């Protein structure tokens, strides 16, 4: 696996070969994946499908296979991208899907972000769909500080009602039987990733219908 290389700003990231910026307008709930593709595998898969199932707006930055360039979420400035600006102007709640890896915990799904009622709502739905062995953590005090997603410049918090940052461990994105990441070059999707998508989609749809 290639080492992670840091980039200074969004224009630099978007200017790299093969990096694609995606925006599909939908409802006033937005779902995004800022580090999709080669960096945080399968996160754009989750964001796209949750948005498609619920009619939510979708935004993603997807790196090609082998590209591992990292830009901190707080440096995703809408002044640097018309598509990001259009996404944030359109929505008032955001669900931002990320991937993380920690040697001491491979089975915790973390729900940060500044909209805590929305986070608790989504956590309840995800707990109801994930198989045993996974933990869904929606207490900010139990989430590592760098994974809490509560900085005001993070796009997940730039809208009127803020949002929820969903951090996914490698185990939920990796297909053990296929020995590869879910949905990569024809790799089948791991069943636990489908379970996660089901929970998030149901939670987003219920929230959008006014039935949290």
C-alpha positions as CSV (number, residue, x, y, z in Angstrom):
1,X,0.0,0.0,0.0
2,X,1.3,3.4,-1.0
3,X,2.1,5.8,1.9
4,X,-0.3,8.7,2.5
5,X,0.9,12.0,1.0
6,X,-0.5,15.3,2.4
7,X,-1.7,18.0,0.1
8,X,-2.1,21.7,1.0
9,X,-5.5,22.6,-0.4
10,X,-8.5,21.4,-2.3
11,X,-7.4,22.8,-5.8
12,X,-4.2,20.8,-5.5
13,X,-6.1,17.6,-4.6
14,X,-8.6,18.1,-7.5
15,X,-5.8,18.8,-9.9
16,X,-4.1,15.4,-9.3
17,X,-4.4,12.9,-12.2
18,X,-7.5,10.7,-12.0
19,X,-9.1,12.5,-9.1
20,X,-12.8,13.0,-9.7
21,X,-15.2,15.4,-8.0
22,X,-18.8,14.3,-8.0
23,X,-22.0,16.2,-7.2
24,X,-25.5,15.0,-7.6
25,X,-28.2,17.5,-6.4
26,X,-31.1,16.0,-4.4
27,X,-32.9,16.8,-1.2
28,X,-31.9,19.1,1.6
29,X,-30.1,16.3,3.3
30,X,-26.6,15.8,2.0
31,X,-24.4,12.7,2.0
32,X,-20.7,13.0,1.2
33,X,-17.4,11.2,1.0
34,X,-14.4,13.6,1.0
35,X,-11.7,10.9,0.9
36,X,-13.2,8.3,-1.4
37,X,-11.5,5.9,-3.7
38,X,-7.9,5.0,-3.1
39,X,-7.6,6.7,0.3
40,X,-10.5,5.6,2.4
41,X,-11.8,2.6,0.5
42,X,-15.5,2.1,-0.1
43,X,-16.6,5.3,1.7
44,X,-17.9,6.8,-1.6
45,X,-19.8,3.5,-2.2
46,X,-21.6,4.0,1.1
47,X,-22.3,7.7,0.5
48,X,-23.5,7.3,-3.1
49,X,-25.9,4.4,-2.3
50,X,-27.4,6.1,0.8
51,X,-28.0,9.2,-1.3
52,X,-29.5,7.3,-4.2
53,X,-31.8,5.3,-1.9
54,X,-33.1,8.4,0.0
55,X,-33.0,11.1,-2.7
56,X,-30.4,13.0,-0.8
57,X,-27.8,15.3,-2.4
58,X,-24.4,13.6,-2.9
59,X,-20.9,15.0,-3.0
60,X,-17.7,13.0,-3.3
61,X,-14.0,13.4,-4.0
62,X,-12.8,10.0,-5.4
63,X,-9.1,9.2,-5.9
64,X,-8.0,6.5,-8.4
65,X,-6.5,3.2,-7.3
66,X,-3.1,3.7,-5.8
67,X,-3.7,7.4,-5.0
68,X,-3.4,8.1,-1.3
69,X,-3.4,11.9,-1.0
70,X,-4.8,13.3,2.2
71,X,-6.4,16.7,2.7
72,X,-7.8,17.4,6.2
73,X,-11.6,17.9,6.2
74,X,-11.1,21.3,7.7
75,X,-9.3,22.3,4.5
76,X,-12.2,21.5,2.2
77,X,-13.1,25.1,1.5
78,X,-16.2,25.8,-0.5
79,X,-14.5,28.9,-1.9
80,X,-12.2,26.6,-3.7
81,X,-14.8,24.5,-5.4
82,X,-18.1,25.4,-7.1
83,X,-19.4,21.9,-6.7
84,X,-18.7,21.8,-3.0
85,X,-20.2,25.2,-2.6
86,X,-23.4,24.1,-4.5
87,X,-23.7,21.0,-2.3
88,X,-23.4,23.0,0.9
89,X,-25.8,25.7,-0.3
90,X,-28.4,23.0,-1.2
91,X,-28.4,21.1,2.1
92,X,-29.1,21.8,5.8
93,X,-28.0,18.4,7.2
94,X,-25.0,16.5,6.2
95,X,-23.8,12.9,6.7
96,X,-20.1,12.6,5.9
97,X,-18.7,9.1,5.5
98,X,-15.0,8.5,6.3
99,X,-12.8,5.5,7.0
100,X,-10.3,5.1,9.8
101,X,-7.9,2.5,11.1
102,X,-6.7,1.9,14.6
103,X,-4.6,-1.1,15.7
104,X,-6.6,-1.3,19.0
105,X,-10.1,-1.3,17.5
106,X,-11.3,-2.8,14.2
107,X,-15.0,-3.1,15.0
108,X,-16.3,0.3,16.1
109,X,-18.4,2.6,13.9
110,X,-18.0,6.1,15.3
111,X,-20.7,8.9,14.8
112,X,-19.3,12.3,15.5
113,X,-20.3,15.7,14.1
114,X,-22.1,18.6,15.8
115,X,-25.7,17.5,15.2
116,X,-26.0,15.1,18.2
117,X,-29.7,14.4,17.9
118,X,-29.2,13.3,14.3
119,X,-26.1,11.3,15.3
120,X,-28.1,9.4,18.0
121,X,-30.9,8.8,15.6
122,X,-28.6,7.3,13.0
123,X,-26.8,5.3,15.6
124,X,-30.0,3.6,16.6
125,X,-30.7,2.5,13.1
126,X,-27.2,1.3,12.4
127,X,-27.2,-0.7,15.7
128,X,-30.3,-2.4,14.5
129,X,-28.8,-3.6,11.2
130,X,-25.1,-4.5,11.9
131,X,-24.1,-8.0,12.9
132,X,-22.9,-8.9,16.3
133,X,-19.3,-7.9,17.1
134,X,-19.7,-4.4,15.9
135,X,-20.0,-1.4,18.3
136,X,-21.8,1.8,17.3
137,X,-20.3,4.7,19.3
138,X,-22.3,8.0,19.5
139,X,-20.9,9.4,22.8
140,X,-18.4,12.0,21.8
141,X,-16.4,11.4,25.0
142,X,-15.7,7.9,23.8
143,X,-14.6,8.9,20.3
144,X,-10.9,9.8,19.8
145,X,-10.5,13.6,19.5
146,X,-9.2,13.6,16.0
147,X,-12.2,11.5,14.8
148,X,-15.0,13.5,16.4
149,X,-15.6,15.8,13.3
150,X,-16.8,18.8,15.3
151,X,-14.5,21.5,13.8
152,X,-16.7,24.4,12.4
153,X,-14.6,24.4,9.1
154,X,-15.3,20.7,8.5
155,X,-18.0,20.6,5.7
156,X,-20.1,18.3,7.8
157,X,-20.7,21.3,10.2
158,X,-20.9,24.1,7.6
159,X,-24.7,23.9,7.1
160,X,-27.6,25.4,9.1
161,X,-28.2,22.2,11.2
162,X,-24.7,20.7,11.0
163,X,-24.4,17.0,10.6
164,X,-22.9,13.6,11.5
165,X,-19.5,12.3,10.7
166,X,-19.5,8.5,10.3
167,X,-16.1,6.9,10.7
168,X,-16.0,3.3,9.4
169,X,-13.3,0.8,10.5
170,X,-11.5,-1.4,7.9
171,X,-13.3,-4.5,8.9
172,X,-16.7,-3.2,7.7
173,X,-15.3,-2.2,4.3
174,X,-13.1,-5.3,3.7
175,X,-14.5,-8.4,2.0
176,X,-12.7,-11.3,3.9
177,X,-13.8,-14.0,1.4
178,X,-12.6,-12.0,-1.6
179,X,-9.4,-10.7,0.1
180,X,-10.1,-7.2,-1.2
181,X,-12.1,-4.0,-0.5
182,X,-15.8,-4.1,-1.2
183,X,-16.8,-2.9,-4.7
184,X,-13.2,-2.5,-5.9
185,X,-12.7,-3.7,-9.5
186,X,-15.6,-6.1,-9.4
187,X,-15.0,-7.4,-5.8
188,X,-18.3,-8.4,-4.2
189,X,-19.6,-6.2,-1.5
190,X,-19.1,-7.6,2.1
191,X,-22.5,-8.3,3.7
192,X,-21.7,-6.2,6.7
193,X,-21.3,-3.2,4.4
194,X,-24.7,-3.8,2.9
195,X,-26.0,-4.0,6.5
196,X,-24.5,-0.6,7.3
197,X,-25.9,1.0,4.2
198,X,-29.3,-0.3,5.1
199,X,-29.1,1.2,8.5
200,X,-27.9,4.6,7.3
201,X,-30.4,4.8,4.5
202,X,-33.3,4.0,6.8
203,X,-32.1,6.5,9.3
204,X,-31.7,9.3,6.7
205,X,-35.1,8.6,5.2
206,X,-36.8,8.6,8.6
207,X,-35.1,11.9,9.5
208,X,-36.0,13.4,6.2
209,X,-39.6,12.4,6.7
210,X,-39.7,14.1,10.1
211,X,-39.9,10.9,12.1
212,X,-36.7,10.8,14.1
